[in-house]
């Protein structure tokens, strides 16, 4: 039934997925993967604090790098930068080759105006160039492209810089 819940999540049938996950959790609330997928559902619904609670429950049952990573993403969504950074560090402590955690910890350090950001983005890029470029473009879209406070000139400079990533 977990596979059905995953399928419903991928099809963006969030209400149905939520009902099924709640049913499964009533049957077994000690299954870390159920709490993890409940957290993913809540994250997609924009319920970041509650998603964090679900990820905490999954982590209490079993520590996995993807649980820390997704908890970090939920933290990042509500600009809890230090908490996000800590969760990405925990994920990387378990899997140093996790491209997503390397990328997102770089974002945390960028928000903290810390030069450590460069090292993590380089690491992510060395692990998976295509995925890292995609993440950078998605990040640009989310934070800069439609932001009325970012000048057209700055946007053009950022876009030009993104095009040259990896060509040097």
LINLINSUL-V948636 format. One record per helix or strand of 3 or more residues. SS is the DSSP state (a for helix, b for strand). FROM is the first residue (numbers start at 1). TO is the last residue. If there is no record, write none. Layout:
BEGIN
SS&FROM&TO  SS&FROM&TO
END
This chain:
BEGIN
a&2&10  a&14&27  a&32&44  a&48&61  a&65&77  a&81&94  a&99&111  a&116&127  a&129&145  a&152&163
END
